[in-house]
Amino acid sequence: MDNLKPSPSISTPKGFLFDMDGLLLDTERVGLKLFVDICAGLDIAAELAEPMFLSLIGGSKGGNAAKVDRFLDGRMSIEDYERLWDAQKDLALSQSVPMRPYVYEVISGLAAQGAKMAVVTSTHGARARAELKHTGLLGFFQTVIAGDEVTANKPYPAPYLQGAAALGLDPKDCAAFEDSDTGITAAMGAGCMGVQIPDLRPPNTPLPDLGQRVATDLRQAVELFGIQVTPVVA
């Protein structure tokens, strides 16, 4: 990592921690469409379904299930909803899993430079690893810290503390990249150098003021640390 040179006054990260959905993978838009379609079948208008889905982004599986259960209000059991959701999502992603802009370029480029990297996601481990494998990204990471493998979910700092520990690093020496307010709260709470790359958000909702940097995409986010990457050809 000697060739990673930071901008003045910005520390060079010794490790890199990445959220998955909405940050590495462009799966939140897939999820939004699925949720609206499922709700339409239950006579719930898109104008109600869309803001509800946006409120779920960055949440844990258990917490989101409770919110959806209340939202469905008896139209469908949460167990039936989760079975339908999983089946529809598997079908939607069966051919390809979309990535966010510049993700393969940045991740492969960092890996080529010897970067220590981990995924820190609220998604359960089996699904997270399967989706990352489908994109060809999984092998670039030393580990995946998943939502069913942590002592507490985001917005608590535990996932990022575990991610840094898995890389053998202090969280303050790690750059953490998140799209959601929930996720960046966890990263900053853990003491990481956090960068928020907003994706889908509730309208008219300002970003939290946590001292995080903000970028428009992942390439710009790593450039905030003075890092330039050259992608590995897939």
N, C-alpha and C positions, 0 to 999 in steps of 0.2 A: 504493500500500500504506500511505499515511499513516493510513488509518482502521483499520488492524490494530494494536490497542493491547495490549501484553502485560501479564500479571499482574506485580506487583512482583517484581524479581530474576530474571525470565525474559526473555531476549532475544527480540525479534521476529524470526522467521526472514525472510530475504530470498528464500529459495527453499524449495520443498517437493519431496521425493523420495519416491516411493511404490513399494513392492513391488506385485506384481500378484496372483498366485494366493494366495488365502487372506487377502488384505488388501483389494484392490479387488474382485476377482471371487470368487464363492463356488464355485470350481471344484475345490477340494481334496476336497469331499464327492462331487462327480461322479467324480473320479479314484479315490477310495477304493472306491466301488461298482464301477467298471469293473475295478479291480485284483482285487477279491474275486471278481467274476464270471469273469474270465479264469482265475484260479487254481482256481476250482471246476471248470472244464472240464479242468483238469490234475490233478484229484484232490488239490488242496492245500486244506486246511481253512481256513475263515475265521479261526479262532483263530490261525493262523500268518500268513495273508495280511495281516490288519489291522495288526499291529505292524510288519510289514515295510514296508507302505506309509507308515505314520506316520514311519518312519525316513528316508524319501526326501524328505519335505517340506523345501523350501528348498535342495535339492541341485541340482547342475548336471546337464545331460542326460548327459554322458559318465560322470560319477561314479555317477549313478543307474543307468545302463545296466549298468555293471560289477557293481553290487550285485544288480540283478535277475537278471543272468545267473548269478551264483553261487547265488542263491536258487532259481531254476528248476531248476538241477542237471541239465541235459540234457533236461528234459521238453519244451522248446521252444527253438529257437535265439533269440538276442536279436534277430536281424534279423526273424524271423517275429513275435516278440512286439511289437516296435516298430511293424511294419506293422499288426498287429491293434489295438494300443493307439490309434494315430493314427486309424484308420478308425472305431473305436468312439467315440472322443472327439468326432470330427467329427460323427458321427451324434447323439450325446447333446446337443451344443450347437448343432445345426443350426437349431432353432427359436428358442432364446433362450439367452443367457449370463447366469446369475444373478449378482447383485452382493451384496456384503456390506452390512450395515445402514448407512444414512445416507451411502453412498458418493456417489450422484449429488448429493445435497444439498450435501455438503462440497466436492466437486470443482467443481461448477458455481458454487457460491457463491464459492469462492476465485478461480476464473477471472474472475468478474464484478468482483472487486476488483483485478484486474490482477496476480494472483500468478504468479510464475515457477514452473512445475511440470514434473517429468519422472517417467516410470515407469522403475524400475530392477528388472529381472526376470531370472530365470534361464531363462525360457522363450525359445525361439528367436524371432527377430524377426518372421518372417512370421506365425507363429501368434499371437504376442502382439498385433501390430497388428490382425490380423483379429478377434480376440476383443474388443479394446477398441473397434474400429469398430462391431462388432455391438451393443455396449451403448450406443453414442452418447457414449462418454467420450473417444475418441481425440483429437478436435479441441480438447479443453481443455488438452492437454499440448504443451509446446514440443518435446519429444523423447521417444523411447523408447530406453533403453539395454538391449539384450537380451543373452541368455546367449551367443549366438554372435557378439557384437560387442564383447567385452571382452577385456582382456589376461589376466585371471584371474577365475575365478568366485567367488561367495560360498562360504565365509566370508572370503575375502580382500577387502580394502577397495577393490580396483580398480573394481568397478562403481559404487560411490558416489563415488569420486574422479572418474570419468568423467562421472557424472551432474551433479555440481556444476560441473565444468568446462564441460559443454555449456550450462549456464545462465549461464556467465560469473561464477561465484561461488566463494568459498572454502567448502569443506565445513563449516567451523565456523559458517557463517552459514545453513546449510540444516537444516531439520527433516527427518528421515527416519523413515518409518513402515513397520514390519515385523511380520509375525506369527510367523515362525520364529526359532529360536535361531541358525540359520546366518545368516539375513539380518541380524538385529540385531547379530551379531558383526561383520559386514562394515560396517554403518553406523557403529557406534561406533568401529571401527578406523580408519575414514576421518576421524573427528573430528566427525561430524554430531551434532546434537541429536536423539538417537534416542528413539522411542516404540515400545514393543512392544505389539501388540494380539493376544494369543494366540488361536489358532483351534484346529484339530485338533492334539493333542499326545499323545505317548506317556504312558500313565498313570503317576502318581507321579513325574513328572519336574519338578523345580523349574526356574523360569526362571533363566537365567544372571545372575550379578550383575556387570553391566558398567557400571552407572551410568545405565542407560536409565530413562526414565519408563515407566509401564505404564498402559494404558487398556483399557476394555471394548469400545469401538467407535471408529470414526474421528471421529465428532462430538466425543466426549469427549476424544479425543487432541488435536484442534486447540484445544479449549477450554483445555487445559493451558497453551497459549501466550497465553491471553486473547483468542482469536479467535472471534468469532461470525460465522456465515455465513447468508446467505439464499439458498436454492436458486434457480437459473434454471428456469422452467417449461419442460419438454421439449416 
